[in-house]
Amino acid sequence: MADEKKFALALGGGGARGIAHVHILKALDDMGIKPVEITGSSIGSIIGAGYASGMRGEDIEKFFLDSFGNRTQVLAKLWKLRPDPIKAIISKESKMSAFGQMNIEKVLSVFLPPELPKVFSELSIPLKITATDYYGNTLKVLSSGDLRKAIAASAAIPVVFSPVIIDKCVLIDGGINNPLPFDLLEQDGVFTIAVDVVGLPTGEAGTLPGRVDVGFGASQLMMQSITNIKLAANPPDLFLRPNVDAFRVLDFLKVKEILKATQPIYDKTCRELERLLAL
């Protein structure tokens, strides 16, 4: 039944909140649906690449649990990256403003699934990854060449990670320009599924947020505004928004809590997919 319909999948940005994507992928697997195309932004590019390479939803779930379920192991991996900020502050050519930024390519080298292909052409499902051209103020869509570098560019959260240069273009987080790229799913006669994991800032009314929280919260508000404008103009056939508001962008160590809190989206996805299959 699922083979009679074609589906395309857009996975959004949201940092650790994107772990919730796993439930949607598991629903697709359980219903025998394989997307004909995938687009991804930031964390969505990482998960989208894994899924496009042949990993199942449960494989990606296991990857997250194995990678971030043990705090000691995570810190051990990060410890391997420790020279970078030291070099940034002692190098005569470096500026003090660079201190604290991490090299996203090196971080991903110790956290990405080892079986992930190195180039787009080795993926089993076509994939488009978004990044933001910092100086050009435009969307950069990456769909060929070095897959891991493209993922790094898409996930280069400003301030946290250094930008990535591809073809002399300085690229930062794809979520800045297009946090949920369902508009890049262009095939006719194909149902589109879009998953928004940006979330919204939380807190008590009248309570001032901290400096870091207001920075990340402002980016959430901006990205939600972009998505809402696109939804009003041309909505996908299925729009899913897991309840991820309680989690922060770098809460990867809360992988178990995120998976538990967002579990209800699995059942909703199955119900909505059944509705689309019946059309």
Solvent accessible surface area in square Angstrom, and as a share of the most:
residue,aa,sasa,rsa
1,M,152,0.68
2,A,13,0.10
3,D,133,0.69
4,E,140,0.63
5,K,53,0.22
6,K,117,0.50
7,F,2,0.01
8,A,1,0.01
9,L,1,0.00
10,A,0,0.00
11,L,0,0.00
12,G,1,0.01
13,G,1,0.01
14,G,6,0.05
15,G,7,0.06
16,A,0,0.00
17,R,9,0.03
18,G,0,0.00
19,I,0,0.00
20,A,0,0.00
21,H,0,0.00
22,V,0,0.00
23,H,4,0.02
24,I,0,0.00
25,L,0,0.00
26,K,53,0.22
27,A,0,0.00
28,L,0,0.00
29,D,25,0.13
30,D,94,0.49
31,M,44,0.20
32,G,49,0.47
33,I,7,0.04
34,K,136,0.58
35,P,4,0.02
36,V,45,0.26
37,E,11,0.05
38,I,0,0.00
39,T,0,0.00
40,G,0,0.00
41,S,0,0.00
42,S,6,0.04
43,I,7,0.04
44,G,0,0.00
45,S,0,0.00
46,I,24,0.12
47,I,3,0.01
48,G,0,0.00
49,A,0,0.00
50,G,2,0.02
51,Y,14,0.05
52,A,0,0.00
53,S,31,0.20
54,G,55,0.53
55,M,19,0.09
56,R,111,0.40
57,G,0,0.00
58,E,99,0.44
59,D,59,0.31
60,I,5,0.02
61,E,33,0.15
62,K,128,0.54
63,F,33,0.14
64,F,4,0.02
65,L,60,0.30
66,D,81,0.42
67,S,8,0.05
68,F,21,0.09
69,G,32,0.31
70,N,66,0.34
71,R,149,0.54
72,T,102,0.59
73,Q,94,0.42
74,V,8,0.04
75,L,87,0.43
76,A,54,0.42
77,K,57,0.24
78,L,64,0.32
79,W,158,0.56
80,K,138,0.58
81,L,25,0.12
82,R,104,0.38
83,P,54,0.34
84,D,31,0.16
85,P,37,0.23
86,I,95,0.48
87,K,117,0.49
88,A,18,0.14
89,I,73,0.37
90,I,124,0.63
91,S,45,0.29
92,K,206,0.87
93,E,165,0.74
94,S,45,0.29
95,K,153,0.65
96,M,135,0.60
97,S,97,0.62
98,A,36,0.28
99,F,104,0.43
100,G,45,0.44
101,Q,52,0.23
102,M,68,0.30
103,N,58,0.30
104,I,7,0.04
105,E,66,0.30
106,K,91,0.39
107,V,15,0.09
108,L,14,0.07
109,S,77,0.50
110,V,42,0.24
111,F,18,0.07
112,L,14,0.07
113,P,6,0.04
114,P,122,0.77
115,E,106,0.47
116,L,4,0.02
117,P,18,0.12
118,K,145,0.61
119,V,52,0.30
120,F,14,0.06
121,S,103,0.66
122,E,111,0.50
123,L,21,0.10
124,S,71,0.46
125,I,7,0.04
126,P,88,0.55
127,L,7,0.04
128,K,50,0.21
129,I,0,0.00
130,T,0,0.00
131,A,0,0.00
132,T,8,0.05
133,D,24,0.13
134,Y,124,0.47
135,Y,171,0.65
136,G,39,0.38
137,N,126,0.65
138,T,73,0.42
139,L,53,0.27
140,K,60,0.25
141,V,59,0.34
142,L,16,0.08
143,S,60,0.39
144,S,89,0.57
145,G,43,0.42
146,D,75,0.39
147,L,0,0.00
148,R,66,0.24
149,K,59,0.25
150,A,2,0.02
151,I,0,0.00
152,A,0,0.00
153,A,0,0.00
154,S,0,0.00
155,A,9,0.07
156,A,0,0.00
157,I,21,0.11
158,P,47,0.30
159,V,122,0.70
160,V,21,0.12
161,F,21,0.09
162,S,37,0.24
163,P,58,0.37
164,V,4,0.03
165,I,102,0.52
166,I,26,0.13
167,D,125,0.65
168,K,197,0.83
169,C,21,0.13
170,V,30,0.17
171,L,0,0.00
172,I,17,0.09
173,D,11,0.06
174,G,0,0.00
175,G,1,0.01
176,I,49,0.25
177,N,47,0.24
178,N,6,0.03
179,P,0,0.00
180,L,0,0.00
181,P,0,0.00
182,F,10,0.04
183,D,67,0.35
184,L,23,0.11
185,L,17,0.08
186,E,123,0.55
187,Q,86,0.38
188,D,140,0.72
189,G,80,0.77
190,V,18,0.10
191,F,38,0.16
192,T,21,0.12
193,I,1,0.00
194,A,0,0.00
195,V,0,0.00
196,D,1,0.01
197,V,0,0.00
198,V,1,0.01
199,G,5,0.04
200,L,79,0.39
201,P,65,0.41
202,T,97,0.57
203,G,73,0.70
204,E,141,0.63
205,A,112,0.86
206,G,86,0.83
207,T,91,0.53
208,L,163,0.81
209,P,77,0.48
210,G,41,0.39
211,R,207,0.76
212,V,84,0.48
213,D,52,0.27
214,V,79,0.45
215,G,44,0.42
216,F,59,0.25
217,G,5,0.05
218,A,56,0.43
219,S,32,0.20
220,Q,13,0.06
221,L,96,0.48
222,M,76,0.34
223,M,18,0.08
224,Q,11,0.05
225,S,58,0.37
226,I,44,0.22
227,T,0,0.00
228,N,74,0.38
229,I,125,0.64
230,K,35,0.15
231,L,33,0.16
232,A,92,0.71
233,A,85,0.66
234,N,108,0.56
235,P,84,0.53
236,P,15,0.10
237,D,66,0.34
238,L,7,0.03
239,F,56,0.23
240,L,0,0.00
241,R,107,0.39
242,P,4,0.03
243,N,113,0.58
244,V,1,0.01
245,D,51,0.27
246,A,85,0.66
247,F,20,0.08
248,R,145,0.53
249,V,16,0.09
250,L,86,0.43
251,D,23,0.12
252,F,43,0.18
253,L,68,0.34
254,K,90,0.38
255,V,1,0.00
256,K,125,0.53
257,E,90,0.40
258,I,0,0.00
259,L,15,0.07
260,K,167,0.71
261,A,50,0.39
262,T,1,0.01
263,Q,86,0.38
264,P,92,0.58
265,I,12,0.06
266,Y,49,0.19
267,D,76,0.39
268,K,81,0.34
269,T,0,0.00
270,C,23,0.14
271,R,148,0.54
272,E,43,0.19
273,L,0,0.00
274,E,100,0.45
275,R,107,0.39
276,L,3,0.01
277,L,14,0.07
278,A,78,0.61
279,L,121,0.60
